[in-house]
Amino acid sequence: MVRLKFYGGVNEIGGSRILVEDKDTRVFLDFGMSFSKYAMFFEEYLKPRYSSVGLKDLLSLKLLHYIDGIYRKDLLRLIGKEPHSETSVDEVLLSHIHQDHSAYISLLDERIPISCSETARIYAKVVLETGQRSLETEVYNFKERPLTDYRVSPVSRAFNVRGTEKPFRIGSLEIESFSVDHSVPGAMAFVIHASDKTLAYTGDLRLHGIRGDLTQRFIDEAAKEDVDILLCEGTRIDEDQSHTEEDVAENANKVISQCKQLVVADFAYKDFYRFLTFYHVAKENGREIMISKRHAYLLKELQKIPSSKMTFHR
């Protein structure tokens, strides 16, 4: 019988950490940071300690739950806990790279593989290689030191890149992955067939974005399944209006066309589609667009995925 345990993401923004248990198979759906709980203790100028005691702080403040067999053995030794010989979780299904779904994966035992899209894997690589050294920004370990403590050795984390062409298996679970539209590319939803139930996990998705057709396809395909349990984040479920990327482009055009000086646009550098909006608006107004080196590196890496439609053309 399938069982669900919610370690985060209930009555809060972010912190998605859902454990799916079926027979002898245990899989986490995301492993992210709770924004609301995090804000109770930390802010812009007050961050978690970046040494090995960071794990202890998170456990002590109930920002993470202690679960046998999931955390890195070297970190457990440094906080006085007996390490495990085997992992108790088979895999993590990562829906997308945003911190509320991915931030604490760096604390997990490196023998636990991460299933995600190729785009999400590249985002993780760029975040690690270009971000500041901190507990949250170093989401994955590409043979890098995740915490600034000389006693912590570098680790290499296994990625299972999942496409959408055919289902894959993790133990007793058969899983179908679907690309969905979100502010960050590479987001995926999953339909999970367990021994006695079928689950649908949406991750974060939207219909009003540039690739809303991906989300609609997932909806259509999921509707064909006999889904028993739908797991869907609903942070804006009560809003009756939504603004499209076309609305953003229209408003940006109005501002830029009336301004003869420098125009500064602030947006998350991970949001590839928002960058495309400003890129095209700049071209239409005869402007040159300037971006950071970190952003340029991300765009360069994304061009390695020919099937992802990461194009600058209309």
N, C-alpha and C positions, 0 to 999 in steps of 0.2 A: 504494500500500500504506500502510495506517495505521501510525503509529508513536507510541509513548508515551515521554515523557521525564519522570522524576520528579525534581523539584527540591526536594522536601520531602514529609513525610508517610510516609516509609518507616522502619520500626523506631524511631518516635518518636511523641510525642503532639503533634498539631497540625502546623502548617507545611504544610498541603495546598497544593501548587503542582504541578499535573500538566499538561504540555503535550501536546496531541493534534495530530498533524500528519497531514494527508490531502491528497494532491495538493498544491495551492498554498494550502491552508487551514491556519491555525495558531490554535488556541483553547486558552486556559488554563482548567482546571477549578480554580477558586478561586485565591487568591493571599494566603495567610495566614502568620502568624507561628508559628514552632516554639517551643512553651513550654519544652521540655527544653533546646534549644540556647540560647535566650534566658537561661534561668536559670544557665547557665554563666558569664555575664558581668554580668548585671544582677539587681537585687532591688528591694524596695520603695523603698529610699532611694538607689539607684544606678541611674539611668535613662540611656538614650542621649542624646547631646547633641541639643538641639532646634533646631540651626541647620542650614544646608545641608550641613554635614559629616556629618550623621546618615547619609546614604546611603553616604558613604565608610566610615564606621565599620561599618555593616552588611555591606558588601562585604568589608572587610578582615578582619572576624571570621568570615566565611563564613556569616553568618546569611542572606545573600542571595547569589545567583549573578549575575555580570555576564552579561547576554545582550544582544547587539546589537539595537537597535531597539525596546526596550520601556520604558525609563525616560524621565522628563521631561527635555526638552532643557535647560531652565534649571538643573536640578539637576546634570546632567552637566557643563555649562560651569563651574559653581562648584567642581567637584572635579577640573577639569583634563582631562576626557575630551571627545573630539570628538563633538558631537551628530549624530544621524542625520537624514536628510531625510524618510524614510518609516518607518512602524512595521512591525515584523516579525510582529506578532500581530494577528489580526483582531478578537478579542473575548475577554472573560472571562466564563465562566459561573459566577455566584456562587450557591452552594447556600444559604447563610444568613449572618447578620451576625456571628456569633462571631469573635473576633479570630484564632483559629487558622485561619480560612478567608478572612478579609477584610482583616487589619490593614495589609498593605503595598500595597494597591491605590492609596493616595494617592500613591505614588511612581511609578506607571506613567504613561506618556505619556497625556495627557488625550484624545488622538484615539482611544484604544482604548476602545470602548464596553463597558459593564457590563450583562450580562443577568441579571435577577433578578426576583423577585416584587414586586408593588406594596408588600406589607407590609415586605419587606426594604429597599426604597427608603426608606420612611418611617422605619424604624428607623435607617438610615444618616443621614438628615436630623436626627433627634433627637439621635443620638450626637454629631454634629458641633456642633449648636447649643447643647448643654447640657454637653458634656464639657470637661475641662481641656485646654488647648492642649499637645498632646504629639504625638510621632511616631506613636504607635499609636492614640490615641483619635480623632484626626481622620481617620476612615476614608475619607471622601469629600470632594470639594471642591465645595460649592455656592457658587461664586464667592467662596471664602474662601481665606485664606493658609494652606497646609497646614503649613508649617514657619516657625518664628519667626525669619526672616532677612529684613531689609528689602529684600534684593536679589531675593527670590523674588516674582514677581508672582502675583496671584490667577488661578486657572484655573476653568473650568467643565467638569464631566465629564458625558459623555453616558450616559444610562441607557436601556436597552431593556427595558421592563417586559414580562415574558413571562407569559401566562396558561397554563392547562392545557387549553384548549378544542381546540386544533389544533396540529400540528407547525409548526416554523419552520425556516428555512434560514440557515446561515452558510457561505457558499462551497459546498464539496462535501458538507457535513454536513447531514443532516436530523435535527432534534432534537425529541424529545418531552419535555415537562416535566411533573412530577407533584408535587403537594403531599404532604408527609410530616410526621409528627408529630415534634416535637423540643421542647426546653425553651424555645426562642424561636420564635414564630410566623413564618410566611412561608418556612419551610425547603422546599427543593425537591430532588428527585432528577431525573436525566436519563437518557433512553435515546437514544444517539447512533448514527445509521446512517451509517457511513463507506462508502467505495467498495468495500471488501472485507470489513469486519468490522462487527459491531454491539456497542457498548459500553453498559454500564449503570453509571452513577455515582450512588451512593446519597447522597453527602454524609453528614450525620449524621441518624440516624433512630432511632425507638424504636416499640415496639408497646404498651408499658404505660402510655402517657400518655393524657390526656383525648381526644386526636384520633388514637388508634391506628388508627381506621378508615381514615384517610388513608394510613398506611403499608401497611396490608393491601391497599388498592386498588392501590397501586404494585406490591406484590409480585405480585398477581394479574395485573396488566397486563404486567409485565415477564416473567412466566412464559410468556406467549403469544408472546413474541418469541424469535427464534433468537439469543440473546445469546452472543457468543463470549468476551467479557472482562467480568468483574464487578469493579468497583473499589469496595471497601467498607472503611471504617475499622473497626478491630476492637479498640478500647482496652479493652473489657470482654467480649471474646468468650469468655473462659474462666469467667465467672461463671455459676452455675447457679440463682441466685435474682435476682429483680427486685422492686422495691417500686413499687407503683402510687401515683398521686396520691390515691387513696382511702385508702391506708395513711397518707399524710402527714396527710390531713384527720382521720383517726381519732386519730392520736397527738396532733395539735394540739388537738383537742377535749378529750382527757383532761387535758392540761396546763392549758388555759385555764379549763375548768370547775372546776378545783381551786384556781385562783388568783384572789384578790380584788383584787390590785393591777395595776399596769401590766404588760403582757406585750409583750416586744420580740421580733419575728421577723425574722431576717436572711436575705435571699435576694436573688438578682440581680434588679435592677429590670427587666431585659430579659425575664425569665421571666414572661410574661403569665399563663400557666396556674397557676403557683405563687401569683401574686398573687390570682387568682380563688379558689384554695383558702382562703387566709387571709381573704379578703373574706367568703366565705360562712360560714366558721367564726366570724368575728367577729359576723356578723349572728345566727347561731344561738345565740350566747352573750350577746346583748344588748349587744355592745361596739361602740364607734366605732373605725374604723380610720383611722390617720393615715399619710400618705405624704409623700415629698419633693416639692418643686415640679418637679424633673426628671421624677419618675415620673408626676406629674399631667399634665405636658405630653405625655409619651409616650402616655398613655391617651387624651388629647384628640385627638391626631393619629390614633391607630388607629381612632377612631370614624368617621373619614372613609372607611373601607373597609366599606361595608354588606355585602358578600358574604363578609367574612372571619369572621363570627360572633363578633366581639369584643364579646360581650355579658356583662353582669353577672348575667343571669338563669340559673337552673338549667335 
